[in-house]
């Protein structure tokens, strides 16, 4: 099954656009791979997190420096945030 990718215009997209070209290409290619396989499995780069309010969100680590947060609903993947790993740890209290 191929999923539809949606990227948040207010949070995720501006972060991606400000990245250097090489980093942007890496992030783009990893995000596109989510369309084929968004669920955690072997490899350890994807993880399902349950936030304090019970909401499930997925996390994808890219190149040990960037974290992508996304939600899966039906056949759509919503990229909600893209942050540096340091920003993600600060915002989500080291989830």
Gaussian input, Z-matrix of N, CA and C with variables (Angstrom, degrees):
# hf/3-21g

backbone

0 1
 N
 C     1     B1
 C     2     B2     1     A1
 N     3     B3     2     A2     1     D1
 C     4     B4     3     A3     2     D2
 C     5     B5     4     A4     3     D3
 N     6     B6     5     A5     4     D4
 C     7     B7     6     A6     5     D5
 C     8     B8     7     A7     6     D6
 N     9     B9     8     A8     7     D7
 C    10    B10     9     A9     8     D8
 C    11    B11    10    A10     9     D9
 N    12    B12    11    A11    10    D10
 C    13    B13    12    A12    11    D11
 C    14    B14    13    A13    12    D12
 N    15    B15    14    A14    13    D13
 C    16    B16    15    A15    14    D14
 C    17    B17    16    A16    15    D15
 N    18    B18    17    A17    16    D16
 C    19    B19    18    A18    17    D17
 C    20    B20    19    A19    18    D18
 N    21    B21    20    A20    19    D19
 C    22    B22    21    A21    20    D20
 C    23    B23    22    A22    21    D21
 N    24    B24    23    A23    22    D22
 C    25    B25    24    A24    23    D23
 C    26    B26    25    A25    24    D24
 N    27    B27    26    A26    25    D25
 C    28    B28    27    A27    26    D26
 C    29    B29    28    A28    27    D27
 N    30    B30    29    A29    28    D28
 C    31    B31    30    A30    29    D29
 C    32    B32    31    A31    30    D30
 N    33    B33    32    A32    31    D31
 C    34    B34    33    A33    32    D32
 C    35    B35    34    A34    33    D33
 N    36    B36    35    A35    34    D34
 C    37    B37    36    A36    35    D35
 C    38    B38    37    A37    36    D36
 N    39    B39    38    A38    37    D37
 C    40    B40    39    A39    38    D38
 C    41    B41    40    A40    39    D39
 N    42    B42    41    A41    40    D40
 C    43    B43    42    A42    41    D41
 C    44    B44    43    A43    42    D42
 N    45    B45    44    A44    43    D43
 C    46    B46    45    A45    44    D44
 C    47    B47    46    A46    45    D45
 N    48    B48    47    A47    46    D46
 C    49    B49    48    A48    47    D47
 C    50    B50    49    A49    48    D48
 N    51    B51    50    A50    49    D49
 C    52    B52    51    A51    50    D50
 C    53    B53    52    A52    51    D51
 N    54    B54    53    A53    52    D52
 C    55    B55    54    A54    53    D53
 C    56    B56    55    A55    54    D54
 N    57    B57    56    A56    55    D55
 C    58    B58    57    A57    56    D56
 C    59    B59    58    A58    57    D57
 N    60    B60    59    A59    58    D58
 C    61    B61    60    A60    59    D59
 C    62    B62    61    A61    60    D60
 N    63    B63    62    A62    61    D61
 C    64    B64    63    A63    62    D62
 C    65    B65    64    A64    63    D63
 N    66    B66    65    A65    64    D64
 C    67    B67    66    A66    65    D65
 C    68    B68    67    A67    66    D66
 N    69    B69    68    A68    67    D67
 C    70    B70    69    A69    68    D68
 C    71    B71    70    A70    69    D69
 N    72    B72    71    A71    70    D70
 C    73    B73    72    A72    71    D71
 C    74    B74    73    A73    72    D72
 N    75    B75    74    A74    73    D73
 C    76    B76    75    A75    74    D74
 C    77    B77    76    A76    75    D75
 N    78    B78    77    A77    76    D76
 C    79    B79    78    A78    77    D77
 C    80    B80    79    A79    78    D78
 N    81    B81    80    A80    79    D79
 C    82    B82    81    A81    80    D80
 C    83    B83    82    A82    81    D81
 N    84    B84    83    A83    82    D82
 C    85    B85    84    A84    83    D83
 C    86    B86    85    A85    84    D84
 N    87    B87    86    A86    85    D85
 C    88    B88    87    A87    86    D86
 C    89    B89    88    A88    87    D87
 N    90    B90    89    A89    88    D88
 C    91    B91    90    A90    89    D89
 C    92    B92    91    A91    90    D90
 N    93    B93    92    A92    91    D91
 C    94    B94    93    A93    92    D92
 C    95    B95    94    A94    93    D93
 N    96    B96    95    A95    94    D94
 C    97    B97    96    A96    95    D95
 C    98    B98    97    A97    96    D96
 N    99    B99    98    A98    97    D97
 C   100   B100    99    A99    98    D98
 C   101   B101   100   A100    99    D99
 N   102   B102   101   A101   100   D100
 C   103   B103   102   A102   101   D101
 C   104   B104   103   A103   102   D102
 N   105   B105   104   A104   103   D103
 C   106   B106   105   A105   104   D104
 C   107   B107   106   A106   105   D105
 N   108   B108   107   A107   106   D106
 C   109   B109   108   A108   107   D107
 C   110   B110   109   A109   108   D108
 N   111   B111   110   A110   109   D109
 C   112   B112   111   A111   110   D110
 C   113   B113   112   A112   111   D111
 N   114   B114   113   A113   112   D112
 C   115   B115   114   A114   113   D113
 C   116   B116   115   A115   114   D114
 N   117   B117   116   A116   115   D115
 C   118   B118   117   A117   116   D116
 C   119   B119   118   A118   117   D117
 N   120   B120   119   A119   118   D118
 C   121   B121   120   A120   119   D119
 C   122   B122   121   A121   120   D120
 N   123   B123   122   A122   121   D121
 C   124   B124   123   A123   122   D122
 C   125   B125   124   A124   123   D123
 N   126   B126   125   A125   124   D124
 C   127   B127   126   A126   125   D125
 C   128   B128   127   A127   126   D126
 N   129   B129   128   A128   127   D127
 C   130   B130   129   A129   128   D128
 C   131   B131   130   A130   129   D129
 N   132   B132   131   A131   130   D130
 C   133   B133   132   A132   131   D131
 C   134   B134   133   A133   132   D132
 N   135   B135   134   A134   133   D133
 C   136   B136   135   A135   134   D134
 C   137   B137   136   A136   135   D135
 N   138   B138   137   A137   136   D136
 C   139   B139   138   A138   137   D137
 C   140   B140   139   A139   138   D138
 N   141   B141   140   A140   139   D139
 C   142   B142   141   A141   140   D140
 C   143   B143   142   A142   141   D141
 N   144   B144   143   A143   142   D142
 C   145   B145   144   A144   143   D143
 C   146   B146   145   A145   144   D144
 N   147   B147   146   A146   145   D145
 C   148   B148   147   A147   146   D146
 C   149   B149   148   A148   147   D147
 N   150   B150   149   A149   148   D148
 C   151   B151   150   A150   149   D149
 C   152   B152   151   A151   150   D150
 N   153   B153   152   A152   151   D151
 C   154   B154   153   A153   152   D152
 C   155   B155   154   A154   153   D153
 N   156   B156   155   A155   154   D154
 C   157   B157   156   A156   155   D155
 C   158   B158   157   A157   156   D156
 N   159   B159   158   A158   157   D157
 C   160   B160   159   A159   158   D158
 C   161   B161   160   A160   159   D159
 N   162   B162   161   A161   160   D160
 C   163   B163   162   A162   161   D161
 C   164   B164   163   A163   162   D162
 N   165   B165   164   A164   163   D163
 C   166   B166   165   A165   164   D164
 C   167   B167   166   A166   165   D165
 N   168   B168   167   A167   166   D166
 C   169   B169   168   A168   167   D167
 C   170   B170   169   A169   168   D168
 N   171   B171   170   A170   169   D169
 C   172   B172   171   A171   170   D170
 C   173   B173   172   A172   171   D171
 N   174   B174   173   A173   172   D172
 C   175   B175   174   A174   173   D173
 C   176   B176   175   A175   174   D174
 N   177   B177   176   A176   175   D175
 C   178   B178   177   A177   176   D176
 C   179   B179   178   A178   177   D177
 N   180   B180   179   A179   178   D178
 C   181   B181   180   A180   179   D179
 C   182   B182   181   A181   180   D180
 N   183   B183   182   A182   181   D181
 C   184   B184   183   A183   182   D182
 C   185   B185   184   A184   183   D183
 N   186   B186   185   A185   184   D184
 C   187   B187   186   A186   185   D185
 C   188   B188   187   A187   186   D186
 N   189   B189   188   A188   187   D187
 C   190   B190   189   A189   188   D188
 C   191   B191   190   A190   189   D189
 N   192   B192   191   A191   190   D190
 C   193   B193   192   A192   191   D191
 C   194   B194   193   A193   192   D192
 N   195   B195   194   A194   193   D193
 C   196   B196   195   A195   194   D194
 C   197   B197   196   A196   195   D195
 N   198   B198   197   A197   196   D196
 C   199   B199   198   A198   197   D197
 C   200   B200   199   A199   198   D198
 N   201   B201   200   A200   199   D199
 C   202   B202   201   A201   200   D200
 C   203   B203   202   A202   201   D201
 N   204   B204   203   A203   202   D202
 C   205   B205   204   A204   203   D203
 C   206   B206   205   A205   204   D204
 N   207   B207   206   A206   205   D205
 C   208   B208   207   A207   206   D206
 C   209   B209   208   A208   207   D207
 N   210   B210   209   A209   208   D208
 C   211   B211   210   A210   209   D209
 C   212   B212   211   A211   210   D210
 N   213   B213   212   A212   211   D211
 C   214   B214   213   A213   212   D212
 C   215   B215   214   A214   213   D213
 N   216   B216   215   A215   214   D214
 C   217   B217   216   A216   215   D215
 C   218   B218   217   A217   216   D216
 N   219   B219   218   A218   217   D217
 C   220   B220   219   A219   218   D218
 C   221   B221   220   A220   219   D219
 N   222   B222   221   A221   220   D220
 C   223   B223   222   A222   221   D221
 C   224   B224   223   A223   222   D222
 N   225   B225   224   A224   223   D223
 C   226   B226   225   A225   224   D224
 C   227   B227   226   A226   225   D225
 N   228   B228   227   A227   226   D226
 C   229   B229   228   A228   227   D227
 C   230   B230   229   A229   228   D228
 N   231   B231   230   A230   229   D229
 C   232   B232   231   A231   230   D230
 C   233   B233   232   A232   231   D231
 N   234   B234   233   A233   232   D232
 C   235   B235   234   A234   233   D233
 C   236   B236   235   A235   234   D234
 N   237   B237   236   A236   235   D235
 C   238   B238   237   A237   236   D236
 C   239   B239   238   A238   237   D237
 N   240   B240   239   A239   238   D238
 C   241   B241   240   A240   239   D239
 C   242   B242   241   A241   240   D240
 N   243   B243   242   A242   241   D241
 C   244   B244   243   A243   242   D242
 C   245   B245   244   A244   243   D243
 N   246   B246   245   A245   244   D244
 C   247   B247   246   A246   245   D245
 C   248   B248   247   A247   246   D246
 N   249   B249   248   A248   247   D247
 C   250   B250   249   A249   248   D248
 C   251   B251   250   A250   249   D249
 N   252   B252   251   A251   250   D250
 C   253   B253   252   A252   251   D251
 C   254   B254   253   A253   252   D252
 N   255   B255   254   A254   253   D253
 C   256   B256   255   A255   254   D254
 C   257   B257   256   A256   255   D255
 N   258   B258   257   A257   256   D256
 C   259   B259   258   A258   257   D257
 C   260   B260   259   A259   258   D258
 N   261   B261   260   A260   259   D259
 C   262   B262   261   A261   260   D260
 C   263   B263   262   A262   261   D261
 N   264   B264   263   A263   262   D262
 C   265   B265   264   A264   263   D263
 C   266   B266   265   A265   264   D264
 N   267   B267   266   A266   265   D265
 C   268   B268   267   A267   266   D266
 C   269   B269   268   A268   267   D267
 N   270   B270   269   A269   268   D268
 C   271   B271   270   A270   269   D269
 C   272   B272   271   A271   270   D270
 N   273   B273   272   A272   271   D271
 C   274   B274   273   A273   272   D272
 C   275   B275   274   A274   273   D273
 N   276   B276   275   A275   274   D274
 C   277   B277   276   A276   275   D275
 C   278   B278   277   A277   276   D276
 N   279   B279   278   A278   277   D277
 C   280   B280   279   A279   278   D278
 C   281   B281   280   A280   279   D279
 N   282   B282   281   A281   280   D280
 C   283   B283   282   A282   281   D281
 C   284   B284   283   A283   282   D282

   B1=1.4505
   B2=1.5234
   B3=1.2960
   B4=1.4502
   B5=1.5235
   B6=1.3216
   B7=1.4525
   B8=1.5255
   B9=1.3151
   B10=1.4621
   B11=1.5260
   B12=1.3110
   B13=1.4721
   B14=1.5194
   B15=1.3185
   B16=1.4676
   B17=1.5273
   B18=1.3230
   B19=1.4591
   B20=1.5169
   B21=1.3305
   B22=1.4573
   B23=1.5260
   B24=1.3332
   B25=1.4634
   B26=1.5244
   B27=1.3308
   B28=1.4608
   B29=1.5245
   B30=1.3255
   B31=1.4554
   B32=1.5221
   B33=1.3168
   B34=1.4622
   B35=1.5318
   B36=1.3000
   B37=1.4640
   B38=1.5376
   B39=1.3365
   B40=1.4633
   B41=1.5374
   B42=1.3331
   B43=1.4665
   B44=1.5220
   B45=1.3345
   B46=1.4688
   B47=1.5226
   B48=1.3172
   B49=1.4651
   B50=1.5261
   B51=1.3282
   B52=1.4674
   B53=1.5282
   B54=1.3255
   B55=1.4613
   B56=1.5299
   B57=1.3266
   B58=1.4676
   B59=1.5308
   B60=1.3073
   B61=1.4688
   B62=1.5312
   B63=1.3173
   B64=1.4645
   B65=1.5344
   B66=1.3228
   B67=1.4700
   B68=1.5196
   B69=1.3214
   B70=1.4696
   B71=1.5279
   B72=1.3326
   B73=1.4688
   B74=1.5222
   B75=1.3286
   B76=1.4678
   B77=1.5268
   B78=1.3299
   B79=1.4673
   B80=1.5271
   B81=1.3165
   B82=1.4719
   B83=1.5305
   B84=1.3272
   B85=1.4667
   B86=1.5246
   B87=1.3306
   B88=1.4697
   B89=1.5279
   B90=1.3250
   B91=1.4635
   B92=1.5230
   B93=1.3144
   B94=1.4687
   B95=1.5261
   B96=1.3325
   B97=1.4621
   B98=1.5300
   B99=1.3325
   B100=1.4678
   B101=1.5269
   B102=1.3200
   B103=1.4618
   B104=1.5201
   B105=1.3229
   B106=1.4626
   B107=1.5237
   B108=1.3331
   B109=1.4610
   B110=1.5320
   B111=1.3386
   B112=1.4615
   B113=1.5286
   B114=1.3185
   B115=1.4576
   B116=1.5210
   B117=1.3352
   B118=1.4624
   B119=1.5226
   B120=1.2973
   B121=1.4580
   B122=1.5094
   B123=1.3050
   B124=1.4650
   B125=1.5265
   B126=1.2915
   B127=1.4597
   B128=1.5085
   B129=1.3025
   B130=1.4488
   B131=1.5072
   B132=1.3384
   B133=1.4584
   B134=1.5197
   B135=1.3539
   B136=1.4668
   B137=1.5210
   B138=1.3400
   B139=1.4541
   B140=1.5217
   B141=1.3278
   B142=1.4583
   B143=1.5226
   B144=1.3256
   B145=1.4562
   B146=1.5188
   B147=1.3145
   B148=1.4586
   B149=1.5147
   B150=1.3256
   B151=1.4591
   B152=1.5237
   B153=1.3081
   B154=1.4661
   B155=1.5196
   B156=1.3314
   B157=1.4641
   B158=1.5307
   B159=1.3250
   B160=1.4552
   B161=1.5162
   B162=1.3159
   B163=1.4647
   B164=1.5273
   B165=1.3325
   B166=1.4667
   B167=1.5220
   B168=1.3184
   B169=1.4621
   B170=1.5260
   B171=1.3068
   B172=1.4618
   B173=1.5155
   B174=1.3292
   B175=1.4518
   B176=1.5284
   B177=1.3088
   B178=1.4625
   B179=1.5223
   B180=1.3270
   B181=1.4594
   B182=1.5250
   B183=1.3165
   B184=1.4630
   B185=1.5301
   B186=1.3293
   B187=1.4620
   B188=1.5318
   B189=1.2861
   B190=1.4706
   B191=1.5143
   B192=1.3311
   B193=1.4615
   B194=1.5241
   B195=1.3289
   B196=1.4646
   B197=1.5221
   B198=1.3288
   B199=1.4547
   B200=1.5242
   B201=1.3212
   B202=1.4615
   B203=1.5262
   B204=1.3257
   B205=1.4551
   B206=1.5140
   B207=1.3408
   B208=1.4603
   B209=1.5171
   B210=1.3282
   B211=1.4619
   B212=1.5199
   B213=1.3181
   B214=1.4596
   B215=1.5181
   B216=1.3236
   B217=1.4629
   B218=1.5218
   B219=1.3140
   B220=1.4661
   B221=1.5274
   B222=1.3282
   B223=1.4620
   B224=1.5273
   B225=1.3470
   B226=1.4556
   B227=1.5260
   B228=1.3120
   B229=1.4571
   B230=1.5232
   B231=1.3265
   B232=1.4511
   B233=1.5234
   B234=1.3276
   B235=1.4610
   B236=1.5283
   B237=1.3305
   B238=1.4572
   B239=1.5209
   B240=1.3368
   B241=1.4620
   B242=1.5235
   B243=1.3098
   B244=1.4613
   B245=1.5238
   B246=1.3325
   B247=1.4591
   B248=1.5213
   B249=1.3272
   B250=1.4579
   B251=1.5337
   B252=1.2988
   B253=1.4658
   B254=1.5282
   B255=1.3200
   B256=1.4556
   B257=1.5292
   B258=1.3333
   B259=1.4620
   B260=1.5276
   B261=1.3310
   B262=1.4628
   B263=1.5238
   B264=1.3262
   B265=1.4637
   B266=1.5235
   B267=1.3204
   B268=1.4549
   B269=1.5333
   B270=1.3212
   B271=1.4632
   B272=1.5280
   B273=1.3148
   B274=1.4748
   B275=1.5268
   B276=1.3178
   B277=1.4601
   B278=1.5269
   B279=1.2928
   B280=1.4868
   B281=1.5094
   B282=1.2887
   B283=1.4746
   B284=1.4954
   A1=108.92
   A2=116.92
   A3=122.27
   A4=108.84
   A5=115.57
   A6=121.87
   A7=110.29
   A8=115.67
   A9=122.64
   A10=107.14
   A11=116.97
   A12=121.47
   A13=110.37
   A14=116.08
   A15=122.95
   A16=107.23
   A17=116.10
   A18=120.68
   A19=109.24
   A20=116.25
   A21=122.37
   A22=109.60
   A23=115.84
   A24=121.62
   A25=113.38
   A26=117.15
   A27=120.15
   A28=113.49
   A29=117.38
   A30=120.11
   A31=113.57
   A32=117.26
   A33=120.80
   A34=112.83
   A35=117.05
   A36=120.77
   A37=113.38
   A38=119.60
   A39=118.59
   A40=112.98
   A41=117.12
   A42=119.99
   A43=110.19
   A44=116.25
   A45=120.16
   A46=110.60
   A47=117.09
   A48=120.92
   A49=113.62
   A50=117.16
   A51=119.12
   A52=113.15
   A53=117.10
   A54=120.77
   A55=111.06
   A56=117.28
   A57=119.31
   A58=109.83
   A59=116.61
   A60=121.52
   A61=113.02
   A62=117.68
   A63=120.30
   A64=111.08
   A65=117.20
   A66=121.14
   A67=110.74
   A68=116.60
   A69=121.10
   A70=110.78
   A71=117.38
   A72=120.46
   A73=111.07
   A74=116.71
   A75=120.77
   A76=110.28
   A77=116.79
   A78=120.98
   A79=110.17
   A80=117.39
   A81=120.80
   A82=111.74
   A83=116.65
   A84=118.98
   A85=111.43
   A86=117.76
   A87=120.59
   A88=111.33
   A89=117.23
   A90=120.51
   A91=110.00
   A92=117.35
   A93=120.48
   A94=111.37
   A95=117.79
   A96=120.78
   A97=112.04
   A98=116.69
   A99=119.82
   A100=111.66
   A101=117.68
   A102=121.05
   A103=111.70
   A104=117.11
   A105=121.73
   A106=112.60
   A107=116.66
   A108=119.70
   A109=110.29
   A110=118.04
   A111=120.42
   A112=114.82
   A113=117.30
   A114=120.17
   A115=112.07
   A116=116.83
   A117=120.77
   A118=111.61
   A119=114.67
   A120=121.04
   A121=108.11
   A122=115.56
   A123=119.78
   A124=109.71
   A125=115.18
   A126=120.01
   A127=113.18
   A128=118.38
   A129=122.12
   A130=117.35
   A131=119.93
   A132=119.00
   A133=112.66
   A134=118.35
   A135=122.77
   A136=109.08
   A137=114.54
   A138=119.40
   A139=109.55
   A140=117.18
   A141=122.59
   A142=108.10
   A143=116.27
   A144=121.78
   A145=109.55
   A146=116.03
   A147=120.95
   A148=106.35
   A149=115.90
   A150=120.61
   A151=110.37
   A152=116.12
   A153=120.91
   A154=113.54
   A155=117.14
   A156=120.20
   A157=112.60
   A158=117.27
   A159=121.93
   A160=115.23
   A161=117.47
   A162=121.99
   A163=108.99
   A164=115.84
   A165=120.82
   A166=109.20
   A167=113.74
   A168=120.80
   A169=106.89
   A170=115.78
   A171=120.74
   A172=109.34
   A173=114.52
   A174=120.95
   A175=108.67
   A176=115.96
   A177=123.00
   A178=108.05
   A179=116.64
   A180=120.85
   A181=108.51
   A182=115.33
   A183=121.07
   A184=108.24
   A185=115.76
   A186=123.15
   A187=113.65
   A188=117.53
   A189=123.16
   A190=114.35
   A191=117.71
   A192=118.48
   A193=113.61
   A194=117.72
   A195=120.91
   A196=109.33
   A197=115.25
   A198=121.43
   A199=108.69
   A200=115.74
   A201=122.74
   A202=107.20
   A203=116.50
   A204=121.65
   A205=108.11
   A206=116.11
   A207=119.67
   A208=111.17
   A209=114.29
   A210=122.19
   A211=107.76
   A212=115.83
   A213=121.27
   A214=107.56
   A215=115.99
   A216=121.34
   A217=107.73
   A218=114.65
   A219=121.46
   A220=109.71
   A221=117.49
   A222=120.74
   A223=112.30
   A224=116.73
   A225=120.90
   A226=111.08
   A227=115.17
   A228=122.10
   A229=107.17
   A230=115.64
   A231=122.16
   A232=109.07
   A233=117.04
   A234=121.64
   A235=105.76
   A236=116.32
   A237=119.79
   A238=113.12
   A239=116.72
   A240=120.16
   A241=110.30
   A242=114.55
   A243=121.93
   A244=104.91
   A245=115.91
   A246=121.65
   A247=110.22
   A248=116.01
   A249=117.89
   A250=106.54
   A251=116.74
   A252=119.10
   A253=109.91
   A254=118.22
   A255=121.08
   A256=111.40
   A257=117.29
   A258=120.96
   A259=110.94
   A260=116.25
   A261=120.39
   A262=110.90
   A263=117.27
   A264=120.58
   A265=111.29
   A266=116.42
   A267=120.30
   A268=110.83
   A269=116.88
   A270=120.84
   A271=112.45
   A272=116.80
   A273=120.57
   A274=112.74
   A275=116.75
   A276=120.73
   A277=113.15
   A278=116.16
   A279=122.26
   A280=112.92
   A281=118.02
   A282=121.53
   A283=110.77
   D1=133.99
   D2=175.65
   D3=-101.92
   D4=132.28
   D5=-179.05
   D6=-95.46
   D7=155.47
   D8=174.34
   D9=-88.56
   D10=134.80
   D11=178.49
   D12=-100.88
   D13=132.12
   D14=175.06
   D15=-127.66
   D16=129.78
   D17=-179.18
   D18=-113.57
   D19=129.94
   D20=-179.56
   D21=-61.73
   D22=123.14
   D23=-177.50
   D24=-71.66
   D25=-23.47
   D26=-175.00
   D27=-91.97
   D28=-33.92
   D29=-175.53
   D30=-109.99
   D31=-54.93
   D32=-172.40
   D33=-75.92
   D34=-47.15
   D35=-173.65
   D36=-62.77
   D37=-43.87
   D38=178.04
   D39=-60.24
   D40=-36.69
   D41=178.42
   D42=-64.02
   D43=-46.05
   D44=-179.29
   D45=-62.06
   D46=-42.02
   D47=-177.53
   D48=-65.14
   D49=-28.03
   D50=-178.07
   D51=-85.12
   D52=-6.94
   D53=179.98
   D54=-69.66
   D55=151.63
   D56=171.52
   D57=-59.88
   D58=156.08
   D59=-173.61
   D60=-53.77
   D61=-46.15
   D62=-178.22
   D63=-62.68
   D64=-45.28
   D65=178.67
   D66=-63.67
   D67=-40.55
   D68=178.92
   D69=-61.29
   D70=-41.51
   D71=177.97
   D72=-62.76
   D73=-42.25
   D74=179.79
   D75=-64.01
   D76=-46.98
   D77=179.56
   D78=-61.99
   D79=-46.52
   D80=179.06
   D81=-57.28
   D82=-45.07
   D83=-177.73
   D84=-66.96
   D85=-38.64
   D86=179.08
   D87=-69.00
   D88=-39.06
   D89=177.73
   D90=-64.69
   D91=-40.74
   D92=179.21
   D93=-62.82
   D94=-32.02
   D95=177.73
   D96=-65.34
   D97=-25.27
   D98=177.70
   D99=-61.93
   D100=-28.37
   D101=-179.79
   D102=-61.57
   D103=-27.03
   D104=179.80
   D105=-93.37
   D106=-33.62
   D107=-176.04
   D108=-152.51
   D109=86.04
   D110=-176.65
   D111=-85.87
   D112=-11.47
   D113=-173.43
   D114=-89.32
   D115=146.69
   D116=177.40
   D117=-60.86
   D118=150.83
   D119=178.58
   D120=-167.44
   D121=-146.72
   D122=178.35
   D123=-68.37
   D124=151.03
   D125=178.85
   D126=109.76
   D127=-31.59
   D128=172.32
   D129=75.62
   D130=6.71
   D131=-179.76
   D132=-88.13
   D133=-13.52
   D134=177.91
   D135=-117.63
   D136=144.80
   D137=-178.12
   D138=-149.63
   D139=142.44
   D140=174.68
   D141=-96.09
   D142=126.27
   D143=-179.95
   D144=-115.64
   D145=144.67
   D146=172.88
   D147=-110.55
   D148=115.34
   D149=-179.03
   D150=-73.81
   D151=169.21
   D152=-176.74
   D153=-57.06
   D154=-30.48
   D155=-179.96
   D156=-87.01
   D157=7.95
   D158=177.20
   D159=89.00
   D160=-3.60
   D161=-179.98
   D162=-74.94
   D163=134.95
   D164=176.38
   D165=-92.65
   D166=133.88
   D167=176.78
   D168=-138.24
   D169=149.37
   D170=-179.68
   D171=-105.62
   D172=151.03
   D173=-178.46
   D174=-128.72
   D175=135.05
   D176=176.73
   D177=-123.05
   D178=121.97
   D179=174.53
   D180=-90.51
   D181=135.60
   D182=179.61
   D183=-124.43
   D184=120.64
   D185=172.71
   D186=53.15
   D187=32.37
   D188=176.62
   D189=57.02
   D190=17.16
   D191=-179.74
   D192=-137.19
   D193=-16.24
   D194=-176.45
   D195=-128.96
   D196=141.62
   D197=177.74
   D198=-121.97
   D199=131.59
   D200=177.21
   D201=-110.78
   D202=128.30
   D203=175.21
   D204=-106.40
   D205=135.75
   D206=-178.36
   D207=-149.42
   D208=159.14
   D209=176.64
   D210=-120.42
   D211=151.56
   D212=178.37
   D213=-117.74
   D214=124.12
   D215=175.42
   D216=-134.45
   D217=119.06
   D218=-178.23
   D219=52.99
   D220=-115.90
   D221=-177.44
   D222=-105.90
   D223=20.08
   D224=-176.21
   D225=-123.93
   D226=137.86
   D227=173.96
   D228=-108.45
   D229=123.91
   D230=179.12
   D231=-103.90
   D232=110.46
   D233=175.49
   D234=-79.89
   D235=110.66
   D236=-174.43
   D237=-92.42
   D238=-35.95
   D239=-178.81
   D240=-150.27
   D241=148.65
   D242=170.24
   D243=-130.96
   D244=122.68
   D245=-175.17
   D246=-137.58
   D247=162.86
   D248=168.44
   D249=-69.54
   D250=159.74
   D251=179.49
   D252=-61.45
   D253=-37.80
   D254=178.86
   D255=-63.09
   D256=-43.72
   D257=177.68
   D258=-63.20
   D259=-40.56
   D260=-179.15
   D261=-64.61
   D262=-43.01
   D263=178.78
   D264=-63.39
   D265=-40.94
   D266=179.61
   D267=-66.44
   D268=-45.59
   D269=-176.51
   D270=-70.31
   D271=-40.53
   D272=-174.96
   D273=-105.29
   D274=17.43
   D275=174.57
   D276=54.57
   D277=45.12
   D278=176.45
   D279=56.95
   D280=48.59
   D281=176.74
   D282=-60.97

